[in-house]
Amino acid sequence: MDTLVDGIAAIAASLEVLKEMNEIDQESDLPSVKLKIAELTTALASVQVILATTQQEIASKDETILTLQQNLERQKTTIEREGFLYDQASDGSPEGAPYCPRCHQKDGVMMRLTESERDEFRMECPECKATYAVVARSYAEQRDKPAII
């Protein structure tokens, strides 16, 4: 937000220089006109840089908003089991690999856990690198296996 305020201030400074240029007698004071043109050029260059930075910040925030909206939509079709969110199958049961609780709670991001390369009994988040001992890696796998008695 500071860059936007800075941009507005730079625009105001540019307009002030233009106002001063209008008040100069151009025929009798050519060095003053050239100095004011240089000041105006510098001020407008600052405005250009500030607006480009602001445009990048807005694009980044738009991307974050889109990601959060997509995650919110995805949450509508999830189910919680044993502290983990899973996709919800058409029959209402959990399906697929769980989502990272840390990423979901801290950042609002729905990131699937993957099998840990270091420990076959753990899963980890590819985004935040948190690891979890997950009872069911995938509820679909658990439903397809015969019960051991």
C-alpha positions in Angstrom: 0.0 0.0 0.0 3.0 2.3 0.6 3.9 2.2 -3.0 0.5 3.4 -4.0 0.8 6.4 -1.6 4.3 7.0 -3.0 2.9 6.9 -6.5 0.2 9.5 -5.7 2.8 11.7 -4.0 5.1 11.5 -7.1 2.1 12.4 -9.3 1.4 15.4 -7.1 5.0 16.5 -7.3 4.9 16.2 -11.1 1.8 18.3 -11.3 3.4 20.9 -9.1 6.4 21.1 -11.4 4.0 21.5 -14.4 2.3 24.3 -12.6 5.6 26.1 -11.9 6.6 25.6 -15.6 3.4 27.4 -16.6 4.4 30.4 -14.5 7.9 30.7 -16.0 8.3 33.3 -18.8 9.7 30.8 -21.3 11.4 33.3 -23.6 13.3 35.1 -20.9 14.2 32.2 -18.6 15.2 29.2 -20.8 17.6 27.6 -18.1 14.7 27.5 -15.6 12.5 25.8 -18.2 15.1 23.2 -18.9 15.6 22.6 -15.1 11.9 22.1 -14.6 11.7 19.7 -17.6 14.5 17.7 -16.0 12.6 17.7 -12.6 9.4 16.6 -14.3 11.1 13.8 -16.2 12.6 12.5 -12.9 9.3 12.7 -11.1 7.4 10.9 -14.0 10.1 8.2 -14.1 9.5 7.6 -10.3 5.7 7.4 -11.0 6.4 4.8 -13.7 8.5 2.6 -11.4 6.0 2.9 -8.5 3.0 2.0 -10.7 4.9 -1.0 -12.2 5.6 -2.2 -8.7 2.0 -1.7 -7.6 0.8 -3.6 -10.7 3.0 -6.5 -9.7 1.8 -6.4 -6.1 -1.8 -6.4 -7.3 -1.2 -9.3 -9.6 0.4 -11.3 -6.8 -2.6 -10.6 -4.5 -5.0 -11.5 -7.2 -3.2 -14.9 -7.6 -3.4 -15.4 -3.8 -7.1 -14.6 -3.8 -7.7 -17.1 -6.7 -5.8 -19.8 -4.8 -7.8 -19.2 -1.6 -11.1 -19.2 -3.5 -10.2 -22.6 -5.1 -9.2 -24.0 -1.8 -12.5 -22.8 -0.2 -14.4 -24.6 -3.0 -12.4 -27.7 -2.5 -13.1 -27.6 1.3 -16.8 -27.9 0.5 -16.2 -31.4 -0.8 -13.8 -32.7 2.0 -14.4 -34.8 5.1 -12.3 -34.9 8.3 -11.0 -38.2 9.7 -8.5 -38.6 12.6 -7.5 -34.9 12.3 -6.9 -34.9 8.5 -9.0 -33.6 5.7 -9.7 -36.0 2.8 -11.7 -35.6 -0.4 -15.2 -36.9 0.1 -16.3 -39.8 -2.2 -19.8 -39.9 -3.7 -20.9 -42.2 -0.9 -19.7 -39.7 1.8 -16.6 -41.6 2.8 -13.1 -40.3 2.7 -11.1 -40.8 -0.5 -7.5 -40.3 -1.6 -4.5 -39.0 0.3 -5.0 -36.5 3.2 -4.3 -32.8 3.0 -1.6 -31.1 5.1 -3.2 -29.8 8.4 -0.4 -27.2 8.9 -0.8 -25.7 5.4 -4.6 -25.7 5.8 -4.6 -24.1 9.2 -1.8 -21.6 8.8 -2.0 -20.6 5.1 -5.5 -21.8 4.0 -3.9 -23.9 1.3 -5.1 -27.5 0.5 -1.8 -29.4 -0.1 -1.9 -33.2 -0.4 0.5 -35.1 1.7 2.8 -37.5 -0.1 4.7 -40.6 1.0 7.9 -39.8 2.9 11.1 -40.9 1.1 12.8 -41.3 4.5 10.2 -43.2 6.4 7.6 -45.5 5.0 5.3 -45.0 8.0 5.1 -41.3 7.5 3.7 -38.8 5.1 5.0 -35.3 4.4 3.9 -32.1 2.8 5.8 -31.1 -0.3 5.1 -27.4 0.5 5.9 -26.9 4.2 7.9 -30.2 4.7 5.9 -31.1 7.8 5.8 -34.9 8.5 2.9 -36.9 9.9 2.4 -40.5 11.1 -0.8 -41.1 9.2 -3.0 -44.0 10.1 -4.6 -44.3 6.6 -2.5 -43.1 3.7 -5.5 -43.3 1.5 -9.0 -44.4 2.5 -9.4 -45.9 -1.0 -6.5 -48.2 -0.3 -7.9 -49.1 3.1 -11.4 -50.0 1.7 -9.9 -52.2 -1.0 -7.8 -54.3 1.4 -9.3 -57.3 3.2 -9.6 -57.0 7.0 -6.9 -58.8 9.0 -8.2 -60.6 12.0 
